[in-house]
Amino acid sequence: MKRLLFLLFNFILAGSFFVALYYDTHRDWHAYQKQFFKTLTKKERRGVGGGIKQILTPDLKTVDRCTTCHLAVDKTSLALAEHPFKEHPGDLLKYHPIEKYGCTSCHAGQGLATDVAAAHGDVKFWEQPLLRGNYVQSSCRSCHGDLEAIKEYVPVLAKGKELFETSGCYGCHSIDNFGGNLSVALDEVGSKADLLIEADYEMMHGVRHNRINWVEAKLKNSRALNPGVPVSELPLGEEEVFPTAMPRFGFDEDERFALTTYLLSLKEFDPPLSYTIPAKPEPKQHYVSKVAKGKAVFAKYGCNGCHGDQGVGGRNNWNAGLAGEVPPLVYVKGYYENDRAALKHLIQYGRQPVPRADIHSPNPAIFMPAWKDKIADHEIEALIDYLFSLSELLPQTAEQATSVAQGS
């Protein structure tokens, strides 16, 4: 009996070996290399070896086998017009030699894998999917501090950064300690773990659950991912969970793509100093008036993210005492013209919590944060002048309009 079991286990072991050997010799990379070598002449074939190719970049702590399939990525004379045998586009390899940068440091994916799906990161539990198309521009910010200097190479990334700044995102989110504290800091949102996004993934239907699609879904309609939970659906005694406070900005497809690219660039990656090009100091701005300076301050700190463009309001703020909205700023002059110090104090020290419409429901998510440690005194003074100027947006009588036109 023991001899029979011994023979049986040996047979299973031998069978397992041959099955493993079969699968190993039928991996995707074998088929691609065969296909590629058929296109080469004998002379060309001598210059290209077969087997698994590996690029080690100790400085970046990466190991890549991408060139096992992408055989002509740095060989222009051998390149074909189809993937994976195309050459690398543009002249980027001239400045980013493959032996120094590898592939996944820019393109993401799973460098050690040799099957297509796994190498591209399109498998469960791999959190760095391949950055396809212009998404790869998000990697450039890791080394290039001055995006303006490389704008011709990263137009989508540069557009996303500009949109982030002009849309008022800094009013709620901070990056590198700059911005508001109403919501989470976004310093490493491009590396956010799937475990922290799991609840949102449950609300994403029809798309692959990865970080790229999650960011895009957030920008398209954040409340679809975080719709809140009414009291009727909660255990007795639990407070209502309001929908997310993030407004629906109405970004079009190109804008969402650009913003997603920028947010993916905010990741946990610290390359050696020899790889980095720091940003240049920002030039000092000159303004024609205090109001113009105040308008720039309003935009710089993302006030429009909550108060709307030109302070016209309209952002939902669940259970807020002022009609469930963030208050507009066009009435500021009427309230504070004779008490400028009170307005300055409000900007510096904020207002939290906001008065509730229903005292039995939770506090509103949006409140006026304290800006005293972030906005300089001279900026606040200019900001107040700008806020007072917004009263001109209110409907005026014919007599008032004439008075303003005459400068009286």
HUPEBEL-V517193 format. One record per backbone hydrogen bond with DSSP energy under -1.0 kcal/mol. CO is the residue of the C=O (numbers start at 0). NH is the residue of the N-H. Records with the same first field share a line. If there is no record, write none. Layout:
BEGIN
CO: NH / NH
END
This chain:
BEGIN
0: 4
1: 5
2: 6
3: 7
4: 8
5: 9
6: 10
7: 11
8: 12
9: 13
10: 14
11: 15
12: 16
13: 17
14: 18
15: 19
16: 20
17: 21
18: 22
19: 23
20: 24
26: 30
27: 31
28: 32
29: 33
30: 34
31: 35
32: 36
33: 37
35: 38
36: 39
40: 44
41: 45
44: 47
54: 63
56: 60 / 61
61: 56
63: 54
64: 67
65: 68 / 69
68: 70
69: 72
71: 74
72: 87
74: 77
81: 84
84: 79
90: 93
91: 95
96: 99 / 100
97: 101
102: 105 / 106
103: 107
106: 130
109: 112
110: 64
114: 118
115: 119
116: 121
117: 120
118: 109
119: 129
122: 125
127: 108
129: 131
131: 134
132: 135
133: 136
134: 137
135: 138
136: 139
138: 141
139: 142 / 143
142: 276
147: 150
149: 152 / 153
153: 157
154: 158
155: 159
156: 160
157: 161
158: 162
159: 163
160: 164
161: 165
162: 166
163: 168
167: 170
168: 171 / 172
169: 179
171: 182
173: 185
174: 177
177: 174
185: 188
187: 190
188: 191
192: 195
193: 196
196: 200
197: 201
199: 202
200: 203
207: 209
209: 213
210: 214
211: 215
212: 216
213: 217
214: 218
215: 219
216: 220
220: 223
221: 225
225: 243
228: 240
229: 232
230: 233
234: 237
240: 228
251: 255
252: 256
253: 257
254: 258
255: 259
256: 260
257: 261
258: 262
259: 263
262: 265
264: 266
265: 189
266: 268
271: 274
272: 275
276: 144
288: 292
289: 293
290: 294
291: 295
292: 296
293: 297
294: 298
295: 299
296: 300
297: 302
298: 301
301: 304
302: 305 / 306
303: 307
306: 312
307: 310
308: 311
310: 328
314: 325
316: 319
318: 356
319: 323
320: 322
321: 324
323: 316
328: 331
330: 334
331: 335
332: 336
335: 338
338: 342
339: 343
340: 344
341: 345
342: 346
343: 347
344: 348
345: 349
346: 370
347: 371
350: 367
354: 320
357: 360
367: 350
370: 373 / 374
375: 379
376: 380
377: 381
378: 382
379: 383
380: 384
381: 385
382: 386
383: 387
384: 388
387: 390
388: 391
389: 392
390: 393
396: 400
397: 401
398: 402
399: 403
400: 404
401: 405
402: 407
END
